[in-house]
Amino acid sequence: MTASEVTIGIYGIHDIATENYPVYVHDHSLVLFSQGELQKYLHLERLTRLKYDHRMPYKIYDIMQSAGLLNTESDIVFVDNTIGRAFISGHGNIRFEVDNSRLLQNDLEEGIVYWLDKHKTGYILNHELAHIYSMVPFCGWFIDNSLLIHFDGGASKGNYSVWLYRNGKISLIKYGWELHYLSALFNANAFIFGLTGDSRKTQNSVPGKFMGYAAYGTPDPKLEKWLIGHHFFTDTWKSKEPFYRAAKNELGIDIQHTDLHNPFIKDLAATIQHYFTQQFLQFIELLQNDIQADYLYYAGGSALSIVTNTSLTHSGLFAEVNIPPCPNDAGLSIGAAVAAEIRKGHTIKQVSPYCNNWGIEDYRIQYDKHTIHETAELLLQHKVIGICNGFAEAGPRALGNRSIIALANNKQLAKKVSITHKKREWYRPLAPMMLLKNLPFFSADMAKHHLSRFMLINYSIKKETYNEIEGGVHVDGSARIQTLEKNNENPFLFDLLEYLEYNHDIKAILNTSFNQKGEPIVHTIEDAYKAAINMKLDAVIVNGRLVMFT
């Protein structure tokens, strides 16, 4: 490999159709590394304002040109997909081609890049391994005797892959499509799409919505057996009649439509979510019986299932479970660049989740105590505030730099934030945000608390402290808590939380993503103003400056 100062990682494989929404491929991204350090990162949807944007081939030339990177001497690394390994830009002046490997490789593969007016050597990293390497900047280099797993809807050679890091070497254990029946529950199941009311256009939002709704029911082994016997009604796209008929004839339940308030429908959803988690845990247990790894590093879109993550951490199978803030396809370009940087002999520097900085590299947060006090007073008045501070978060979770915040001790206020301001479904929860030291006050579940940095784990809330964060507690008594341990993780929010606690005995606030329904999380200050006005927020904080709207 060349020794260029810059490595550019690209995930931008063409989709299978030209619809203005992802049909198969989604979450294109672009990253720039130098000397082992992430310099610039772009989740395409944040810049273009098209959710799950899949149009990198048509955008890359203009993006690179506006960033002054077209003529930069660099090593180029692409990420593949199960539908292909070639990249061709909309203009046709950026191309990449590589042989199609019959087996999954455990390293970069060399190919040919045509970059504007010249040919050069380029590289590709398979989708599976890109997920694995995407963890390194956020979770650190793998600890010896670690199991490395990716699990998603589909990569290049399967929808899961298992690797082992032992004695300084990453070895491929197995991969394939055996787990596709699980991921297909959320990306190819007619019954679940019918429940969430989603179509092909909004399919990528289905798993998150369904997880929120499933908490309203109770898993039932009899229903699980019934669902398995009917293949989870995955073929009921045109009509739900087979489902209604089977429910009446076999279970004695007479329903004519999938009313989400119906206890039977709630229990079905809970049973499906439970089945997904238990089947995946059984898969992990079988691996552990043979491998006996000490640690788990886990990525891929399925790693966004908080219910499953919580079960993993509580299973006792590993001393530690690590998941990055961007385990979905948005992190693939990062994984590609990391693999190249490691091959060049560079140590990968750790970054915070706030690294989504393309086009806003000059954003800096400046605030004083007066701003903290004013913000706290607004919250105490039950105001709803948007935050657009510094760089945005990598991944789908808003962790305070692109968030909407409010008090957490008021159920009606939480409902107002979710339904009135954000126009979300009634069953979707909000998340409490707090200082890590206060976590034991609200929950006895202290195991693997580091995942709460990225809002990737659930906690059971103590009954005696429930009222203090009731707006962020879900119907099952759990909360998707985000924690801050040190001031330098997010100075503004740390100072705000500390001020609220010491002066008003408030130990947590609500946090939800700063975006309008159907749109990506805001990226620029202009995005923030527009969204805040449209959602009728009371105020917005932009790079530390408080701006009132009411």
C-alpha positions as CSV (number, residue, x, y, z in Angstrom):
1,M,0.0,0.0,0.0
2,T,1.2,3.6,-0.7
3,A,2.2,5.9,2.1
4,S,-0.1,8.8,1.3
5,E,-0.8,11.2,4.2
6,V,-4.6,10.9,3.6
7,T,-6.9,7.9,3.5
8,I,-10.4,8.3,2.1
9,G,-13.0,5.7,3.0
10,I,-16.2,5.5,0.9
11,Y,-19.4,3.5,1.2
12,G,-21.4,4.3,-1.9
13,I,-22.4,1.1,-3.8
14,H,-25.2,1.8,-6.3
15,D,-28.7,0.8,-5.2
16,I,-30.8,-1.6,-7.3
17,A,-33.3,1.2,-8.4
18,T,-33.3,4.9,-9.0
19,E,-36.1,5.8,-6.5
20,N,-35.6,8.9,-4.4
21,Y,-35.4,6.6,-1.4
22,P,-33.3,3.6,-0.5
23,V,-34.6,0.4,-2.0
24,Y,-31.8,-2.0,-0.9
25,V,-28.7,0.1,-0.2
26,H,-28.8,2.9,2.4
27,D,-26.7,5.2,4.7
28,H,-23.9,6.1,2.3
29,S,-20.9,7.8,4.0
30,L,-17.5,9.2,3.4
31,V,-14.5,9.7,5.8
32,L,-11.0,11.1,5.7
33,F,-8.2,9.9,8.0
34,S,-4.6,11.1,8.3
35,Q,-1.9,9.5,10.5
36,G,-4.4,7.3,12.2
37,E,-6.8,10.2,13.1
38,L,-10.3,10.9,11.8
39,Q,-10.2,14.3,10.2
40,K,-13.6,14.6,8.4
41,Y,-16.7,12.4,8.4
42,L,-19.9,12.6,6.5
43,H,-23.1,10.6,6.9
44,L,-24.6,11.6,3.5
45,E,-28.1,12.1,4.7
46,R,-27.1,14.9,7.1
47,L,-25.8,17.0,4.2
48,T,-28.4,16.3,1.6
49,R,-31.4,16.1,4.0
50,L,-32.7,12.9,2.5
51,K,-33.1,10.2,5.2
52,Y,-30.9,7.1,4.7
53,D,-29.5,8.7,1.5
54,H,-28.1,6.2,-1.0
55,R,-26.9,8.7,-3.7
56,M,-23.2,8.9,-3.1
57,P,-22.4,8.0,-6.7
58,Y,-24.3,11.1,-7.8
59,K,-23.0,13.4,-5.0
60,I,-19.4,12.4,-4.5
61,Y,-17.8,14.7,-7.2
62,D,-19.5,17.8,-5.9
63,I,-18.8,16.9,-2.3
64,M,-15.2,16.3,-2.9
65,Q,-14.8,19.4,-5.0
66,S,-16.4,21.7,-2.4
67,A,-14.1,20.2,0.2
68,G,-11.0,20.8,-2.0
69,L,-10.2,17.1,-2.0
70,L,-10.3,16.1,-5.7
71,N,-6.6,16.7,-6.2
72,T,-5.5,15.5,-2.8
73,E,-3.0,12.7,-3.0
74,S,-4.7,9.9,-1.1
75,D,-5.3,6.2,-0.7
76,I,-8.9,5.3,-1.6
77,V,-10.7,2.4,0.1
78,F,-14.3,1.4,-0.8
79,V,-16.7,-0.9,0.9
80,D,-18.8,-3.5,-1.0
81,N,-22.3,-4.9,-0.6
82,T,-24.0,-8.2,-1.4
83,I,-25.2,-6.7,-4.7
84,G,-21.8,-5.6,-6.0
85,R,-18.3,-4.4,-5.5
86,A,-17.9,-1.7,-8.3
87,F,-18.3,2.0,-7.8
88,I,-19.1,4.4,-10.6
89,S,-19.8,8.1,-10.0
90,G,-22.7,9.8,-11.6
91,H,-20.3,11.7,-13.9
92,G,-18.4,8.5,-14.6
93,N,-15.1,10.2,-13.8
94,I,-14.6,8.3,-10.5
95,R,-14.6,4.5,-10.9
96,F,-13.5,1.5,-8.9
97,E,-13.3,-2.1,-10.0
98,V,-12.1,-5.2,-8.3
99,D,-12.4,-9.0,-8.8
100,N,-15.3,-10.6,-7.0
101,S,-13.9,-12.9,-4.3
102,R,-15.5,-16.2,-3.9
103,L,-14.7,-16.4,-0.2
104,L,-14.8,-13.7,2.4
105,Q,-11.3,-12.2,2.8
106,N,-9.8,-11.0,6.1
107,D,-8.0,-8.0,4.7
108,L,-8.1,-5.3,2.1
109,E,-8.2,-6.3,-1.6
110,E,-6.5,-4.5,-4.3
111,G,-8.4,-3.0,-7.3
112,I,-8.1,-0.2,-9.9
113,V,-9.4,3.3,-9.4
114,Y,-10.0,5.8,-12.2
115,W,-9.9,9.2,-10.4
116,L,-10.7,12.0,-12.7
117,D,-8.0,11.8,-15.3
118,K,-5.7,9.1,-14.1
119,H,-5.6,5.5,-12.9
120,K,-4.3,4.5,-9.5
121,T,-4.4,1.5,-7.2
122,G,-7.4,1.4,-4.9
123,Y,-8.7,-1.0,-2.3
124,I,-11.9,-2.6,-1.1
125,L,-12.8,-4.0,2.2
126,N,-15.7,-6.4,2.5
127,H,-18.8,-5.1,4.2
128,E,-18.5,-7.5,7.1
129,L,-14.9,-6.5,8.1
130,A,-15.7,-2.8,7.6
131,H,-18.3,-3.2,10.4
132,I,-15.7,-4.8,12.6
133,Y,-13.1,-2.1,12.0
134,S,-15.6,0.7,12.5
135,M,-15.5,0.0,16.2
136,V,-11.8,0.8,16.7
137,P,-12.0,4.6,16.8
138,F,-14.8,4.5,19.4
139,C,-14.1,1.4,21.4
140,G,-10.3,1.1,21.2
141,W,-8.2,-1.6,19.7
142,F,-9.5,-5.1,20.4
143,I,-8.4,-6.7,23.6
144,D,-6.8,-10.1,23.3
145,N,-9.2,-13.1,23.1
146,S,-12.1,-11.1,21.8
147,L,-15.0,-12.3,19.7
148,L,-15.8,-9.8,16.9
149,I,-19.3,-10.1,15.4
150,H,-21.2,-8.2,12.8
151,F,-24.9,-8.9,12.3
152,D,-27.2,-7.0,9.9
153,G,-29.7,-7.4,7.1
154,G,-27.1,-8.3,4.5
155,A,-23.4,-7.6,3.9
156,S,-21.3,-9.1,1.1
157,K,-21.3,-12.8,1.7
158,G,-23.9,-13.1,4.5
159,N,-25.8,-11.3,7.1
160,Y,-23.5,-12.2,9.9
161,S,-19.8,-12.8,10.3
162,V,-17.7,-14.0,13.3
163,W,-14.1,-13.2,13.8
164,L,-11.6,-13.9,16.7
165,Y,-8.9,-11.6,17.8
166,R,-6.3,-13.7,19.6
167,N,-2.5,-13.4,19.9
168,G,-2.5,-10.2,17.9
169,K,-4.3,-11.6,14.9
170,I,-7.8,-11.4,13.5
171,S,-9.1,-14.7,12.2
172,L,-12.3,-15.5,10.4
173,I,-14.4,-18.1,12.2
174,K,-17.6,-18.3,10.1
175,Y,-20.1,-16.3,8.1
176,G,-23.2,-16.9,6.1
177,W,-27.0,-16.3,5.9
178,E,-28.1,-18.6,8.6
179,L,-29.3,-15.7,10.7
180,H,-31.2,-14.0,7.9
181,Y,-34.5,-15.4,9.2
182,L,-34.0,-13.1,12.2
183,S,-33.0,-9.9,10.5
184,A,-35.8,-10.6,7.9
185,L,-38.3,-10.2,10.7
186,F,-37.7,-6.5,10.5
187,N,-36.8,-5.8,6.9
188,A,-38.9,-8.3,5.0
189,N,-42.0,-9.1,7.1
190,A,-45.4,-8.0,5.8
191,F,-47.0,-8.4,9.3
192,I,-44.5,-6.1,11.0
193,F,-44.6,-3.5,8.2
194,G,-48.4,-3.5,8.6
195,L,-48.1,-2.9,12.3
196,T,-45.7,0.1,12.0
197,G,-47.5,1.4,8.9
198,D,-44.3,1.6,6.9
199,S,-43.7,1.0,3.2
200,R,-40.6,0.3,1.1
201,K,-39.9,4.1,1.3
202,T,-39.6,4.1,5.1
203,Q,-38.5,0.5,5.7
204,N,-35.3,1.4,7.5
205,S,-37.2,2.9,10.4
206,V,-39.2,-0.3,11.1
207,P,-36.8,-2.0,13.6
208,G,-36.7,1.0,15.9
209,K,-40.4,1.7,15.8
210,F,-41.2,-2.0,16.4
211,M,-38.9,-2.3,19.4
212,G,-40.6,0.6,21.0
213,Y,-44.1,-0.9,20.4
214,A,-43.1,-4.4,21.5
215,A,-42.6,-3.2,25.1
216,Y,-46.3,-2.8,25.5
217,G,-46.9,-6.6,25.3
218,T,-45.8,-9.7,27.1
219,P,-44.0,-12.6,25.3
220,D,-46.0,-15.8,25.1
221,P,-44.5,-19.2,24.2
222,K,-47.8,-20.4,22.7
223,L,-47.9,-17.3,20.4
224,E,-44.3,-17.9,19.5
225,K,-45.0,-21.5,18.4
226,W,-48.1,-20.2,16.5
227,L,-46.1,-17.5,14.7
228,I,-43.3,-20.0,13.8
229,G,-45.9,-22.3,12.4
230,H,-47.1,-19.6,10.1
231,H,-43.6,-18.3,9.2
232,F,-44.4,-15.1,11.0
233,F,-47.0,-14.2,8.3
234,T,-44.2,-12.8,6.2
235,D,-46.2,-13.4,3.0
236,T,-49.3,-11.3,3.8
237,W,-48.3,-8.2,1.8
238,K,-51.5,-8.0,-0.3
239,S,-53.9,-9.1,2.4
240,K,-54.0,-9.7,6.1
241,E,-56.9,-12.1,5.7
242,P,-54.7,-15.3,6.3
243,F,-53.6,-13.7,9.6
244,Y,-57.1,-12.8,10.7
245,R,-58.4,-16.3,9.7
246,A,-55.6,-18.2,11.5
247,A,-56.1,-16.1,14.7
248,K,-59.9,-16.9,14.7
249,N,-59.7,-20.5,13.7
250,E,-56.7,-21.5,15.7
251,L,-56.6,-19.1,18.7
252,G,-60.3,-18.2,18.9
253,I,-59.4,-14.5,18.5
254,D,-61.8,-12.6,16.2
255,I,-60.2,-9.4,14.9
256,Q,-60.7,-7.5,11.6
257,H,-57.8,-5.2,11.7
258,T,-54.4,-4.8,13.4
259,D,-55.4,-2.3,16.1
260,L,-52.2,-1.4,18.0
261,H,-54.2,-0.9,21.2
262,N,-55.4,-4.5,21.1
263,P,-53.6,-6.6,23.8
264,F,-53.3,-9.6,21.4
265,I,-51.4,-7.5,18.9
266,K,-49.2,-6.1,21.7
267,D,-48.4,-9.6,22.9
268,L,-47.6,-10.7,19.3
269,A,-45.1,-7.8,18.9
270,A,-43.5,-8.6,22.3
271,T,-43.2,-12.3,21.3
272,I,-41.5,-11.4,18.0
273,Q,-39.0,-9.1,19.7
274,H,-38.3,-11.7,22.4
275,Y,-37.8,-14.4,19.8
276,F,-35.3,-12.3,18.0
277,T,-33.3,-11.7,21.1
278,Q,-33.4,-15.2,22.4
279,Q,-32.4,-16.8,19.0
280,F,-29.4,-14.4,18.7
281,L,-28.3,-15.2,22.3
282,Q,-28.5,-18.9,21.6
283,F,-26.3,-18.3,18.6
284,I,-23.8,-16.4,20.7
285,E,-23.9,-19.1,23.5
286,L,-23.1,-21.8,21.0
287,L,-20.1,-19.8,19.7
288,Q,-18.9,-19.2,23.2
289,N,-19.0,-22.9,24.0
290,D,-16.4,-23.5,21.4
291,I,-14.4,-20.3,21.4
292,Q,-14.4,-19.2,25.1
293,A,-13.7,-15.6,24.3
294,D,-13.4,-13.0,27.1
295,Y,-14.8,-10.0,25.3
296,L,-17.3,-9.2,22.7
297,Y,-17.1,-6.5,20.0
298,Y,-20.4,-6.2,18.2
299,A,-21.5,-4.1,15.2
300,G,-24.0,-4.1,12.3
301,G,-27.5,-2.7,12.1
302,S,-28.8,-5.3,14.5
303,A,-26.5,-3.9,17.2
304,L,-29.0,-1.0,17.5
305,S,-31.5,-3.4,19.2
306,I,-31.3,-2.1,22.7
307,V,-33.3,-5.0,24.1
308,T,-30.9,-7.5,22.6
309,N,-27.8,-5.5,23.8
310,T,-29.2,-5.4,27.3
311,S,-29.7,-9.2,27.3
312,L,-26.2,-9.7,26.0
313,T,-24.6,-7.6,28.7
314,H,-26.7,-9.3,31.4
315,S,-26.0,-12.8,30.1
316,G,-22.6,-13.1,31.8
317,L,-21.1,-14.6,28.6
318,F,-18.5,-11.9,28.3
319,A,-16.5,-9.8,30.7
320,E,-17.3,-6.8,28.6
321,V,-19.5,-6.0,25.5
322,N,-18.4,-3.2,23.2
323,I,-20.6,-1.5,20.6
324,P,-19.8,1.7,18.7
325,P,-22.2,4.7,18.3
326,C,-22.5,4.0,14.6
327,P,-22.9,0.2,14.3
328,N,-25.1,0.6,11.2
329,D,-24.0,1.1,7.6
330,A,-23.2,4.7,8.3
331,G,-20.0,3.5,10.0
332,L,-18.8,1.4,7.1
333,S,-16.6,4.1,5.5
334,I,-14.9,4.6,8.9
335,G,-14.1,0.9,9.1
336,A,-12.6,0.9,5.6
337,A,-10.3,3.8,6.3
338,V,-9.3,2.3,9.7
339,A,-8.2,-0.9,7.9
340,A,-6.0,1.1,5.5
341,E,-4.5,3.2,8.3
342,I,-3.6,0.1,10.2
343,R,-2.0,-1.4,7.2
344,K,0.1,1.8,6.8
345,G,1.3,1.2,10.4
346,H,-0.7,4.0,12.1
347,T,-2.2,3.7,15.5
348,I,-5.8,4.6,15.4
349,K,-6.6,7.6,17.7
350,Q,-9.7,7.5,19.8
351,V,-12.6,9.9,18.9
352,S,-15.8,10.9,20.6
353,P,-19.1,10.2,18.9
354,Y,-19.2,13.9,18.0
355,C,-17.2,13.6,14.8
356,N,-19.8,14.2,12.1
357,N,-18.2,17.4,10.9
358,W,-18.3,17.6,7.1
359,G,-18.9,21.1,6.0
360,I,-19.1,22.4,9.6
361,E,-15.4,22.1,10.5
362,D,-15.4,25.6,11.9
363,Y,-18.1,25.0,14.4
364,R,-17.0,25.7,18.0
365,I,-19.0,25.8,21.2
366,Q,-18.7,29.0,23.3
367,Y,-20.9,29.6,26.3
368,D,-20.8,31.0,29.8
369,K,-22.4,30.4,33.1
370,H,-25.2,32.8,32.2
371,T,-26.2,30.6,29.3
372,I,-26.3,27.6,31.5
373,H,-28.5,29.4,34.0
374,E,-30.9,30.7,31.4
375,T,-31.2,27.2,29.8
376,A,-31.9,25.7,33.2
377,E,-34.6,28.3,33.9
378,L,-36.3,27.6,30.6
379,L,-36.3,23.9,31.4
380,L,-37.8,24.6,34.8
381,Q,-40.6,26.5,33.0
382,H,-41.3,23.3,31.0
383,K,-39.8,24.8,27.8
384,V,-38.6,22.5,25.0
385,I,-35.2,23.3,23.6
386,G,-33.2,22.2,20.6
387,I,-29.4,21.9,20.7
388,C,-27.1,22.3,17.7
389,N,-23.6,22.5,19.3
390,G,-20.3,21.8,17.6
391,F,-19.9,18.7,15.5
392,A,-22.8,16.2,15.1
393,E,-22.9,12.7,16.3
394,A,-21.8,9.7,14.2
395,G,-24.6,7.2,14.0
396,P,-28.4,7.4,14.5
397,R,-28.4,8.3,18.2
398,A,-28.5,12.0,19.2
399,L,-26.2,12.3,22.2
400,G,-26.6,15.9,23.1
401,N,-25.1,17.9,20.2
402,R,-28.1,17.5,18.0
403,S,-30.8,16.9,20.6
404,I,-34.1,18.2,21.8
405,I,-34.2,18.4,25.6
406,A,-36.8,19.0,28.3
407,L,-37.4,18.1,31.9
408,A,-37.7,14.3,32.5
409,N,-40.0,14.4,35.5
410,N,-43.3,15.1,33.6
411,K,-45.1,12.4,31.6
412,Q,-47.3,15.0,29.8
413,L,-44.3,17.1,28.8
414,A,-42.6,14.0,27.3
415,K,-45.8,13.2,25.4
416,K,-45.9,16.8,24.1
417,V,-42.3,16.6,23.0
418,S,-42.8,13.3,21.2
419,I,-46.2,13.6,19.7
420,T,-46.9,17.4,19.4
421,H,-43.4,18.6,18.5
422,K,-41.9,15.6,16.7
423,K,-45.1,14.0,15.4
424,R,-44.0,10.6,16.4
425,E,-46.1,7.5,17.1
426,W,-47.6,7.3,20.6
427,Y,-45.7,4.1,21.5
428,R,-42.1,5.5,21.0
429,P,-40.1,6.3,24.1
430,L,-37.8,9.2,24.9
431,A,-34.4,8.8,26.7
432,P,-33.2,10.3,30.0
433,M,-29.8,11.9,30.1
434,M,-27.8,12.1,33.3
435,L,-24.4,12.2,34.9
436,L,-23.0,8.7,35.3
437,K,-22.6,9.1,39.0
438,N,-26.4,9.4,39.3
439,L,-27.1,6.1,37.5
440,P,-27.2,4.1,40.7
441,F,-29.8,6.5,42.1
442,F,-32.3,5.5,39.4
443,S,-31.3,1.9,38.6
444,A,-29.7,-1.1,40.3
445,D,-28.5,-2.4,36.8
446,M,-24.9,-1.2,36.9
447,A,-23.5,-3.9,34.6
448,K,-21.7,-2.7,31.5
449,H,-22.7,0.9,32.1
450,H,-20.2,2.1,29.4
451,L,-22.7,1.3,26.7
452,S,-24.9,4.1,28.1
453,R,-22.4,6.6,26.7
454,F,-23.9,5.9,23.3
455,M,-27.5,5.2,24.5
456,L,-27.3,1.5,23.6
457,I,-28.6,-0.2,26.6
458,N,-31.8,-0.3,28.8
459,Y,-31.9,0.0,32.6
460,S,-34.7,-1.0,34.9
461,I,-35.8,2.0,36.9
462,K,-36.4,1.8,40.7
463,K,-40.0,2.4,41.8
464,E,-38.9,4.9,44.4
465,T,-37.2,7.2,41.8
466,Y,-39.6,6.6,38.9
467,N,-41.3,10.0,39.3
468,E,-38.1,11.9,38.8
469,I,-37.7,10.6,35.3
470,E,-41.2,9.3,34.4
471,G,-41.1,11.1,31.0
472,G,-38.2,8.9,30.0
473,V,-39.4,5.6,31.4
474,H,-41.0,3.2,28.9
475,V,-44.1,1.2,29.6
476,D,-42.1,-1.8,30.7
477,G,-40.4,0.1,33.4
478,S,-37.1,0.5,31.5
479,A,-35.2,3.5,30.3
480,R,-32.7,4.0,27.5
481,I,-30.4,6.1,29.6
482,Q,-27.5,8.2,28.2
483,T,-24.8,9.0,30.7
484,L,-21.9,11.5,30.8
485,E,-19.0,10.7,33.1
486,K,-16.6,13.6,32.6
487,N,-16.9,17.2,31.6
488,N,-14.8,16.9,28.5
489,E,-17.2,14.4,27.0
490,N,-19.7,17.1,26.4
491,P,-18.9,20.3,28.5
492,F,-22.2,22.1,27.8
493,L,-24.5,19.3,28.8
494,F,-22.2,18.3,31.7
495,D,-22.3,21.8,33.1
496,L,-26.1,22.0,32.6
497,L,-26.8,18.7,34.3
498,E,-24.4,19.6,37.2
499,Y,-26.1,23.0,37.6
500,L,-29.6,21.5,37.6
501,E,-28.6,18.9,40.2
502,Y,-26.8,21.2,42.6
503,N,-29.3,24.1,42.4
504,H,-32.6,22.3,41.8
505,D,-32.0,18.7,42.8
506,I,-32.9,17.6,39.2
507,K,-30.7,14.6,38.3
508,A,-31.8,14.0,34.7
509,I,-33.4,15.6,31.6
510,L,-35.1,14.2,28.5
511,N,-33.2,13.8,25.3
512,T,-34.5,13.0,21.8
513,S,-33.1,13.5,18.4
514,F,-33.3,17.0,16.8
515,N,-35.2,16.3,13.6
516,Q,-38.6,16.7,12.1
517,K,-40.6,13.6,11.2
518,G,-39.2,11.9,8.1
519,E,-36.1,14.0,8.0
520,P,-32.5,13.3,9.1
521,I,-31.1,14.8,12.3
522,V,-30.1,18.4,11.8
523,H,-26.6,19.1,10.8
524,T,-26.0,22.8,10.3
525,I,-27.2,25.9,12.3
526,E,-29.5,26.7,9.4
527,D,-31.0,23.2,9.7
528,A,-31.5,23.7,13.4
529,Y,-33.3,27.1,13.0
530,K,-35.6,25.7,10.3
531,A,-36.5,22.6,12.3
532,A,-37.0,24.5,15.6
533,I,-39.4,26.9,13.9
534,N,-41.3,24.2,12.1
535,M,-41.6,22.0,15.3
536,K,-42.5,25.1,17.3
537,L,-39.7,24.6,19.9
538,D,-39.4,27.3,22.5
539,A,-35.7,27.9,22.0
540,V,-32.6,26.6,20.4
541,I,-28.9,26.6,21.4
542,V,-26.5,27.0,18.5
543,N,-22.8,26.6,19.3
544,G,-23.5,27.7,22.9
545,R,-25.7,30.7,22.1
546,L,-29.3,30.6,23.3
547,V,-31.9,31.8,20.9
548,M,-35.6,32.2,22.0
549,F,-38.6,31.6,19.8
550,T,-41.4,32.1,22.4
